[in-house]
């Protein structure tokens, strides 16, 4: 079982020739309203891979909350742990895509900030193989849940996104820290080669640090100095929205099913690349069958020792 504690949003996205500069208005193409939120996206991706998934979070009692939950249920995600909060708005993300599929995103957290660690009972954590967290919910609540889950024997993964305040020790020391290159530099407090920074963080906190590298794939550094890499298949990028969430969800699902970190890294890199070829976040996520088929053409990955 994978337990996800995280955000549930409605995404409003518009494609344009370029991202607007300050004060500039850009005429875009057709708008798209779709379900999103890092927690929901990652839960959906893990379920698409075939893992049993239960999501905890919060939505508002508005026009966006019910459709978001309905999409998750249709995919097979257990949403029994999601609270519907009267008087609050469901989280909302405004997304602008440029001609290369890159995006700029602003998120209004809404009801996500009302999600509480107490929603997740100890009994559920005892049945959980992997707990997957992000940073679109209250930081203190997320840290409290991570601490309790580790005490109960869960493997805890944190996608440290979006970056914000300094992370408390309970979140820095999770079993697997998942970041992109910008988030990695922010946590390290300096620039440098991703492998170097990831190894320094992993050794400092005694955990694994996974870094997504966009079109270059991903790497995972471990406290013992092991460095794993996975390439990304070359694809025509349409929309990068949710690619990182697809990566995190599939990685968690592959590990929860008994796969090694290397095998999970390989599958997640393929899944994220496939997600970039379609519009939207959850709607773009591939099935396990699609991932396995695409892996047949992927370059074998290797392992380095540092």
RAKA-V650159 format. One record per backbone hydrogen bond with DSSP energy under -0.5 kcal/mol. CO is the residue of the C=O (numbers start at 1). NH is the residue of the N-H. E is the energy in kcal/mol with one decimal. If there is no record, write none. Layout:
co=<CO & CO>
nh=<NH & NH>
e=<E & E>
This chain:
co=<1 & 1 & 2 & 3 & 4 & 4 & 5 & 7 & 8 & 9 & 10 & 11 & 11 & 12 & 13 & 14 & 15 & 17 & 21 & 26 & 30 & 32 & 32 & 34 & 35 & 36 & 37 & 38 & 39 & 40 & 41 & 42 & 43 & 44 & 45 & 46 & 46 & 47 & 48 & 52 & 53 & 54 & 55 & 56 & 57 & 59 & 60 & 62 & 64 & 65 & 66 & 67 & 68 & 69 & 70 & 71 & 72 & 72 & 73 & 77 & 78 & 79 & 81 & 83 & 83 & 84 & 85 & 85 & 88 & 89 & 91 & 92 & 93 & 93 & 94 & 95 & 96 & 97 & 98 & 101 & 102 & 104 & 106 & 107 & 108 & 109 & 110 & 111 & 112 & 112 & 116 & 117 & 119 & 121 & 122 & 123 & 125 & 129 & 130 & 130 & 131 & 131 & 132 & 133 & 138 & 139 & 140 & 141 & 142 & 143 & 144 & 145 & 146 & 147 & 148 & 149 & 150 & 154 & 155 & 155 & 156 & 156 & 157 & 158 & 158 & 159 & 161 & 165 & 168 & 168 & 169 & 171 & 175 & 176 & 176 & 177 & 177 & 178 & 179 & 180 & 181 & 182 & 183 & 184 & 185 & 185 & 193 & 194 & 195 & 196 & 197 & 198 & 199 & 200 & 201 & 202 & 202 & 207 & 208 & 208 & 209 & 210 & 210 & 211 & 212 & 213 & 214 & 217 & 218 & 219 & 220 & 221 & 222 & 225 & 226 & 227 & 228 & 230 & 235 & 240 & 242 & 243 & 244 & 245 & 246 & 247 & 248 & 249 & 250 & 251 & 252 & 253 & 254 & 255 & 260 & 261 & 262 & 263 & 264 & 265 & 266 & 267 & 268 & 269 & 270 & 271 & 272 & 273 & 274 & 275 & 276 & 276 & 281 & 282 & 287 & 288 & 289 & 290 & 291 & 292 & 293 & 294 & 295 & 302 & 304>
nh=<129 & 130 & 54 & 132 & 6 & 56 & 134 & 40 & 91 & 36 & 93 & 13 & 34 & 95 & 32 & 97 & 29 & 99 & 24 & 28 & 15 & 13 & 34 & 11 & 282 & 9 & 41 & 42 & 43 & 44 & 45 & 46 & 47 & 48 & 49 & 50 & 51 & 50 & 288 & 2 & 78 & 4 & 81 & 6 & 83 & 85 & 62 & 66 & 68 & 69 & 70 & 71 & 72 & 73 & 74 & 75 & 76 & 77 & 76 & 79 & 55 & 82 & 57 & 59 & 85 & 86 & 61 & 88 & 61 & 111 & 10 & 108 & 12 & 95 & 106 & 14 & 104 & 16 & 101 & 240 & 98 & 96 & 94 & 109 & 92 & 112 & 113 & 114 & 115 & 138 & 119 & 120 & 121 & 125 & 126 & 127 & 128 & 155 & 3 & 132 & 133 & 157 & 5 & 159 & 142 & 143 & 144 & 145 & 146 & 147 & 148 & 149 & 150 & 151 & 152 & 154 & 153 & 156 & 131 & 157 & 175 & 176 & 133 & 160 & 178 & 161 & 135 & 164 & 171 & 172 & 173 & 174 & 208 & 158 & 178 & 179 & 210 & 160 & 212 & 184 & 185 & 186 & 187 & 188 & 189 & 190 & 197 & 198 & 199 & 200 & 201 & 202 & 203 & 204 & 205 & 206 & 207 & 223 & 177 & 210 & 221 & 179 & 212 & 219 & 181 & 216 & 217 & 213 & 230 & 211 & 228 & 209 & 225 & 306 & 222 & 304 & 220 & 218 & 237 & 243 & 246 & 247 & 248 & 249 & 250 & 251 & 252 & 253 & 254 & 255 & 256 & 257 & 259 & 258 & 264 & 265 & 266 & 267 & 268 & 269 & 270 & 271 & 272 & 273 & 274 & 275 & 276 & 276 & 277 & 278 & 238 & 239 & 284 & 285 & 291 & 292 & 293 & 294 & 295 & 296 & 296 & 297 & 298 & 229 & 227>
e=<-2.8 & -1.4 & -2.3 & -2.8 & -0.5 & -3.0 & -0.6 & -2.5 & -0.8 & -2.7 & -2.7 & -0.6 & -2.4 & -3.0 & -2.5 & -2.6 & -3.4 & -1.1 & -2.6 & -0.6 & -0.6 & -2.7 & -0.6 & -3.7 & -0.8 & -2.3 & -3.3 & -2.3 & -2.3 & -2.6 & -2.4 & -2.2 & -2.1 & -2.4 & -1.4 & -0.6 & -2.1 & -1.0 & -1.4 & -2.5 & -2.6 & -2.7 & -0.7 & -2.2 & -2.5 & -3.1 & -1.2 & -0.9 & -1.6 & -2.1 & -2.4 & -2.2 & -1.4 & -2.5 & -2.4 & -1.1 & -0.6 & -2.4 & -1.3 & -0.7 & -2.8 & -2.0 & -0.8 & -2.4 & -0.6 & -0.6 & -1.1 & -1.4 & -0.7 & -2.7 & -2.0 & -3.5 & -3.0 & -0.6 & -2.0 & -2.0 & -1.9 & -3.1 & -1.9 & -2.5 & -2.6 & -2.3 & -3.0 & -0.7 & -2.4 & -2.0 & -1.5 & -2.1 & -1.4 & -0.5 & -1.8 & -1.9 & -0.8 & -1.7 & -2.4 & -0.9 & -1.5 & -1.8 & -2.5 & -0.5 & -0.5 & -3.1 & -1.9 & -2.9 & -2.3 & -2.5 & -2.3 & -2.1 & -2.1 & -2.3 & -2.1 & -2.7 & -2.2 & -1.6 & -1.2 & -2.6 & -1.3 & -0.7 & -2.6 & -0.5 & -0.8 & -1.9 & -2.6 & -1.0 & -3.4 & -2.8 & -2.2 & -0.6 & -1.6 & -1.9 & -1.9 & -1.1 & -2.1 & -2.5 & -0.6 & -0.5 & -3.3 & -1.7 & -2.5 & -2.3 & -2.1 & -1.9 & -2.3 & -2.5 & -1.5 & -1.2 & -2.4 & -2.8 & -2.3 & -2.0 & -2.2 & -2.7 & -2.6 & -2.0 & -1.9 & -1.4 & -1.3 & -0.6 & -2.7 & -0.5 & -2.9 & -2.8 & -0.5 & -2.2 & -0.6 & -1.9 & -1.9 & -3.4 & -2.5 & -3.1 & -2.8 & -2.7 & -2.2 & -2.1 & -2.3 & -3.2 & -2.4 & -2.4 & -0.7 & -2.1 & -2.5 & -2.3 & -2.4 & -2.6 & -2.4 & -2.6 & -2.4 & -2.2 & -2.7 & -2.2 & -2.6 & -1.5 & -2.3 & -1.9 & -2.6 & -2.5 & -2.3 & -2.1 & -2.5 & -2.2 & -1.7 & -2.5 & -2.5 & -1.7 & -2.3 & -2.1 & -1.1 & -0.5 & -1.5 & -1.3 & -3.6 & -2.1 & -0.7 & -1.3 & -2.1 & -2.8 & -2.1 & -2.2 & -2.0 & -0.7 & -0.7 & -1.4 & -1.3 & -1.6 & -2.7>
